[in-house]
Amino acid sequence: MKKIFATLLIFSSIALSLIAFGVGGSSRRNVNADSFTKGQEVVDNSSAIVQLKGAPISTNPSTKPPHGKKIDFNSNVVRSYRAQLNNLRNQFRQWLRANAPRAKITSEYDISLNAVAVQLNGTALATIKAAPMVQSAEYNALYQPNLSQSYHIINATGAWTEAGGRANAGAGIKIGDIDSGIEETHPFFDPTGFSYPPGFPKCDAEDSDSHHPDQDCRHVTPKVIVAKVFFNKAQQQGLDAQAVEGHGTHTAGIAAGVTGKTAVVSGVSIDDMSGIAPGAWLGNYNVFPDHVNESRHGARSEDILNAVDAAVEDGMDVLNLSLGGGFHGNNDLLSIGLDNAVDAGVVVAVAAGNSGPGPGTLESHNNRRSSRRLSAVACRVF
């Protein structure tokens, strides 16, 4: 009961990007989050997400987990169905070679979506949609980190009491932060008293610099137990999960910063800092690596979906996406993928955003078809 309560608490709170914190210094690269604002491109029309016919693992009746459970990726049923989906993707790959040879598959999905990402290289989207195994296709959407503020609307004190005390809140829960990276050395993520759960730490299968197996598993601690990077447009070359700017560290700290820390803000000390669920583990799923933040484009839905699939398979209990972008309708493929992650047994918290298609409206993947499933909270919607 306490674990469920703590999960729901995180679900209702992480979607808010709250007051910024600072505990000690930081040597990490800093990029102003204000650079991700209005006037940016909202789609990348050089690439597309292509949904294939048939359900993904998360919603297929034979592989969808019972309510309150997670997918058993080691079961024979799941392995068999994954093989079927892989065969379908290979059929689509063969169709591309025959009918759209310039188009290249860059990512594959079978958990949140039965889909692939395709670099079009001049191929018309209508050509891709004409493939007999294609359900739908859309251009890659672009997203940026979202900031807002609020803390008083969260009854953290009451929730901590229900969870058996503040320090224990979130214990045993794994929170995946799909953002700009987590500065694992920050004092707010002090790993003292934490230990890795079985099967962790987890990192990229291949080091982005050496292209050899990532045996060092950098940027992880017994508190930040996952460090992975997602940016297929550059084939991940020279990129790692290191925090690029403070947004991901900020949202991760709100979720699970440890207790008993002192922050100094403009010369004023703030004693006894704490995240909402200080006992939880964190997973760093960086979709804004390094030079991506220095461009105007942000993260693509291709990379966010890759991060979602990885986090679900890694066993995260909660996913946080404090991201925003243009409004892409109520049935965009990222929204569908996030719904399906919920069906896979994961709690998904999504920032509501403040830049919708009209005054006082919400934006992007949070303007959802099934708001009963995903938190969509905005602090500045009037």
WOBELGI-V440299 format. One line per field, one symbol per residue. phi: phi as a letter, one per 40 degrees, with the letter a starting at -180 (. if undefined). burial: b if it has 24 or more other C-alpha atoms within 12 Angstrom, else e. A space follows every 10 residues. Layout:
# WOBELGI-V440299
phi = ???
burial = ???
This chain:
# WOBELGI-V440299
phi = .ccccccccc dcbcccccdc babgbabccb bcccccbcgc cbbbccaacb ccchccdcbc dcbcccdgbb cccccccccc cdcccccccc ccccccdcba cccbcbabba bcacabbbcc fgcccccccc cccccaaacd cbbbcbbaai bccccccccc cccghccccg dgcbbcbcac hbccccdcbd cdgcaccdgb cbbccbcccc gbdcccfcgb accccbabbb accbfgcgbb cdccaccccc cccdcacccg cbbbbfgbcb cfcaccbccc cbbcbcbbcf ccccbccgcc ddcccdccdc ccccgccbbb bcbaaccbgc bcccccccdc ccccgbcbbb ccgbbccadg bcbfcccccb cccbcbbbcb cb
burial = eebebbbbbb bbbbbbbbeb bbbeeeeeeb bebeebbeee ebbbbbbbbb bbbbbbbbbb eebbbeeeeb bbbeeeebee bbeebbebbe ebbebbeeeb eebbbbbbbb bbbbbbbbbb eebbbebbbe bebbebbbbb bbbbbbbbbe eeebebeebb ebbeebbbbb bbbbbbbbbb bbbbbbbbbb beeeebbeeb bbbbbbbbee eeeeeebbbb bbbbbbbbbb bbbeebeebb bbbbbbbbbb bbbbbbbbbe bebeeeeeee eebbbbbbbb bbbbbbbbbb bbbeebbbbb bbbbbbbbbb bbbbbbbbbb bbbbbbbbee ebbbbbbbbb bbbbbbbbbb bbbbbbeeee ebbbbbbbbe eebbbbbbbe ee
